[in-house]
Amino acid sequence: MSEKKIKIAIVGLGFGAEFIPIYKKHPNAELVAVCQRNEDKLNEIADAFDISKRYTSYEELLKDDEIDAVHINTPIPNHGEQSIKALKAGKHVACTVPMATTVEECREIVELIQKTGLTYMMMETVVYAREFLYMKELYENGELGKVQFLKASHQQDMDGWPNYWPGLPPMHYATHCVGPVLGLTQNEAEYVSCFGSGTIREELIKEYNSPYAVETTHIKFRNSDLSAQVYRSLFDVARQYRESFEVYGSKKSVEWPLIEGRPLVVHMAKKPEPEIPEEVECPDFAKLLPKEIQGFTTHGVYDEGDNQHLSFTQGAGHGGSHPHLVHAFVDGLINGSSPYPNAKQSANITCVGILSHESAMKGGEIIKLPDFTFTN
């Protein structure tokens, strides 16, 4: 293993604080700074983890020549702008989902990567969750046979979430279901058609002029016979939190459990009908990681008490994905490789959501994805 260390700054210390101990223990990372607008919160966390460099200003942080890369964990409306500023400042970028809120911001990030040669990675948890890694292993080993169809969902009750969340169009935060359907075979979406269903409360509709309780989109893959279906709900739908991913192959199919904590269901072709399905406890994939961070796949990171970030507790710990995300980003920077999803892939995933909502508002009209020409 290389002895080189990438010097990282974490920006945003709500959900972002979950990653502090992972970077501190990764053999090729050095966490040199943290950034948070609230100075009291900043000092509390930096004191707890013995981090000397502290910034309340993101712009000041970007002037720090010691920092090689930033990991952005700020609210969704800031992602595009802050990623663009970091790339212009010469920093590599890891950013929590989604990449941006407009097609134009996504395009600018891709163009900056092309111009600068820097690395961008969208930190999509589901494509590093143990359930996805299990299905990916089956796919790469040929056990699924020919992949015939993919399906995913993300359902969550967002009542009580602050700021910009109330009334958010479901597909505007769709990467947790779009990411895995595109990520398994690492295809891109060519076009989408999306339908809205149901109606949310009037006080929620007015925030974004988005009426739908559920949005369901079909995705046609580029240069492939594959398509996928994803569906998403945020308000006024009775459902336990569920991020699901299902793959249907000619030899084996794998379905996510309907209830959190239950086993996966694996279906085997050509067996007697009662023997086709089998419940399988999903293995952990800590073996793919440096030993120093393997333990982070199976327990909470920043705070094991009552103060864990709501996305972490509702999301069942994000399938042990956090150390895999950190390792993919750091390892890519060390080896000059492109971590998944790179800028072009992230833009495609994010724009599926943005344009799917646009399609729903137009009654299911087919909308083509931009053909981002750069390949990282």
Solvent accessible surface area in square Angstrom, and as a share of the most:
residue,aa,sasa,rsa
1,M,162,0.72
2,S,53,0.34
3,E,164,0.73
4,K,113,0.48
5,K,98,0.41
6,I,8,0.04
7,K,62,0.26
8,I,0,0.00
9,A,0,0.00
10,I,0,0.00
11,V,4,0.02
12,G,10,0.10
13,L,1,0.00
14,G,35,0.33
15,F,28,0.12
16,G,0,0.00
17,A,0,0.00
18,E,1,0.00
19,F,2,0.01
20,I,0,0.00
21,P,17,0.11
22,I,0,0.00
23,Y,0,0.00
24,K,91,0.39
25,K,114,0.48
26,H,3,0.01
27,P,31,0.19
28,N,8,0.04
29,A,5,0.04
30,E,70,0.31
31,L,17,0.09
32,V,14,0.08
33,A,0,0.00
34,V,0,0.00
35,C,6,0.04
36,Q,36,0.16
37,R,193,0.71
38,N,82,0.42
39,E,105,0.47
40,D,115,0.60
41,K,65,0.28
42,L,4,0.02
43,N,50,0.26
44,E,112,0.50
45,I,1,0.00
46,A,0,0.00
47,D,91,0.47
48,A,76,0.59
49,F,41,0.17
50,D,125,0.65
51,I,5,0.02
52,S,102,0.66
53,K,69,0.29
54,R,82,0.30
55,Y,44,0.17
56,T,59,0.35
57,S,39,0.25
58,Y,17,0.06
59,E,84,0.38
60,E,83,0.37
61,L,0,0.00
62,L,18,0.09
63,K,140,0.59
64,D,19,0.10
65,D,137,0.71
66,E,64,0.29
67,I,4,0.02
68,D,52,0.27
69,A,0,0.00
70,V,0,0.00
71,H,0,0.00
72,I,0,0.00
73,N,14,0.07
74,T,21,0.12
75,P,47,0.30
76,I,13,0.06
77,P,69,0.43
78,N,45,0.23
79,H,1,0.01
80,G,0,0.00
81,E,85,0.38
82,Q,26,0.12
83,S,0,0.00
84,I,18,0.09
85,K,69,0.29
86,A,0,0.00
87,L,2,0.01
88,K,134,0.57
89,A,46,0.35
90,G,44,0.42
91,K,9,0.04
92,H,43,0.19
93,V,0,0.00
94,A,0,0.00
95,C,0,0.00
96,T,17,0.10
97,V,8,0.05
98,P,3,0.02
99,M,0,0.00
100,A,1,0.01
101,T,57,0.33
102,T,53,0.31
103,V,25,0.14
104,E,126,0.56
105,E,40,0.18
106,C,0,0.00
107,R,96,0.35
108,E,62,0.28
109,I,0,0.00
110,V,5,0.03
111,E,90,0.40
112,L,17,0.08
113,I,1,0.01
114,Q,110,0.49
115,K,169,0.72
116,T,58,0.34
117,G,64,0.61
118,L,23,0.12
119,T,18,0.10
120,Y,0,0.00
121,M,0,0.00
122,M,0,0.00
123,M,5,0.02
124,E,0,0.00
125,T,6,0.03
126,V,2,0.01
127,V,5,0.03
128,Y,31,0.12
129,A,5,0.04
130,R,50,0.18
131,E,31,0.14
132,F,6,0.03
133,L,13,0.06
134,Y,27,0.10
135,M,0,0.00
136,K,64,0.27
137,E,61,0.27
138,L,11,0.05
139,Y,76,0.29
140,E,115,0.52
141,N,97,0.50
142,G,39,0.37
143,E,66,0.30
144,L,1,0.00
145,G,24,0.23
146,K,103,0.44
147,V,10,0.06
148,Q,94,0.42
149,F,63,0.26
150,L,0,0.00
151,K,61,0.26
152,A,1,0.00
153,S,0,0.00
154,H,1,0.00
155,Q,17,0.08
156,Q,12,0.05
157,D,74,0.38
158,M,1,0.01
159,D,69,0.36
160,G,83,0.80
161,W,24,0.09
162,P,80,0.50
163,N,125,0.64
164,Y,44,0.17
165,W,21,0.07
166,P,43,0.27
167,G,0,0.00
168,L,12,0.06
169,P,2,0.01
170,P,4,0.03
171,M,0,0.00
172,H,59,0.27
173,Y,26,0.10
174,A,2,0.02
175,T,3,0.02
176,H,9,0.04
177,C,0,0.00
178,V,0,0.00
179,G,0,0.00
180,P,0,0.00
181,V,0,0.00
182,L,2,0.01
183,G,4,0.04
184,L,6,0.03
185,T,32,0.18
186,Q,91,0.41
187,N,40,0.21
188,E,32,0.14
189,A,0,0.00
190,E,50,0.23
191,Y,66,0.25
192,V,0,0.00
193,S,25,0.16
194,C,0,0.00
195,F,124,0.52
196,G,23,0.22
197,S,65,0.42
198,G,51,0.49
199,T,93,0.54
200,I,11,0.06
201,R,89,0.32
202,E,134,0.60
203,E,91,0.41
204,L,10,0.05
205,I,26,0.13
206,K,149,0.63
207,E,96,0.43
208,Y,81,0.31
209,N,108,0.55
210,S,1,0.00
211,P,37,0.23
212,Y,50,0.19
213,A,8,0.06
214,V,32,0.18
215,E,0,0.00
216,T,38,0.22
217,T,0,0.00
218,H,93,0.41
219,I,1,0.00
220,K,58,0.25
221,F,0,0.00
222,R,52,0.19
223,N,145,0.74
224,S,33,0.21
225,D,109,0.57
226,L,11,0.06
227,S,40,0.26
228,A,0,0.00
229,Q,44,0.20
230,V,0,0.00
231,Y,47,0.18
232,R,0,0.00
233,S,2,0.02
234,L,2,0.01
235,F,6,0.02
236,D,65,0.34
237,V,46,0.26
238,A,109,0.85
239,R,68,0.25
240,Q,91,0.40
241,Y,29,0.11
242,R,16,0.06
243,E,16,0.07
244,S,3,0.02
245,F,0,0.00
246,E,17,0.07
247,V,0,0.00
248,Y,60,0.23
249,G,14,0.14
250,S,54,0.35
251,K,117,0.49
252,K,35,0.15
253,S,13,0.08
254,V,0,0.00
255,E,44,0.20
256,W,28,0.10
257,P,16,0.10
258,L,127,0.63
259,I,84,0.42
260,E,86,0.39
261,G,68,0.65
262,R,139,0.51
263,P,26,0.16
264,L,3,0.01
265,V,38,0.22
266,V,11,0.07
267,H,50,0.22
268,M,74,0.33
269,A,39,0.30
270,K,196,0.83
271,K,82,0.35
272,P,79,0.50
273,E,135,0.60
274,P,119,0.75
275,E,97,0.43
276,I,39,0.20
277,P,64,0.40
278,E,109,0.49
279,E,120,0.54
280,V,32,0.18
281,E,130,0.58
282,C,31,0.18
283,P,56,0.35
284,D,51,0.26
285,F,6,0.03
286,A,19,0.15
287,K,139,0.59
288,L,97,0.48
289,L,11,0.05
290,P,11,0.07
291,K,162,0.69
292,E,75,0.34
293,I,0,0.00
294,Q,61,0.27
295,G,42,0.41
296,F,19,0.08
297,T,4,0.02
298,T,96,0.56
299,H,84,0.38
300,G,11,0.11
301,V,17,0.10
302,Y,62,0.23
303,D,32,0.16
304,E,125,0.56
305,G,46,0.45
306,D,148,0.77
307,N,115,0.59
308,Q,36,0.16
309,H,63,0.28
310,L,82,0.41
311,S,19,0.12
312,F,16,0.07
313,T,72,0.42
314,Q,57,0.25
315,G,6,0.06
316,A,50,0.39
317,G,19,0.18
318,H,10,0.05
319,G,9,0.09
320,G,8,0.08
321,S,0,0.00
322,H,4,0.02
323,P,0,0.00
324,H,12,0.05
325,L,0,0.00
326,V,0,0.00
327,H,36,0.16
328,A,20,0.15
329,F,0,0.00
330,V,0,0.00
331,D,53,0.27
332,G,2,0.02
333,L,18,0.09
334,I,28,0.14
335,N,96,0.49
336,G,72,0.69
337,S,60,0.39
338,S,50,0.32
339,P,10,0.06
340,Y,28,0.11
341,P,0,0.00
342,N,10,0.05
343,A,0,0.00
344,K,27,0.11
345,Q,39,0.17
346,S,0,0.00
347,A,0,0.00
348,N,3,0.02
349,I,3,0.02
350,T,6,0.03
351,C,0,0.00
352,V,0,0.00
353,G,3,0.03
354,I,24,0.12
355,L,16,0.08
356,S,0,0.00
357,H,19,0.09
358,E,67,0.30
359,S,0,0.00
360,A,2,0.02
361,M,84,0.37
362,K,107,0.45
363,G,57,0.55
364,G,9,0.09
365,E,89,0.40
366,I,106,0.54
367,I,21,0.11
368,K,147,0.62
369,L,10,0.05
370,P,23,0.14
371,D,85,0.44
372,F,6,0.03
373,T,119,0.69
374,F,33,0.14
375,T,100,0.58
376,N,63,0.32
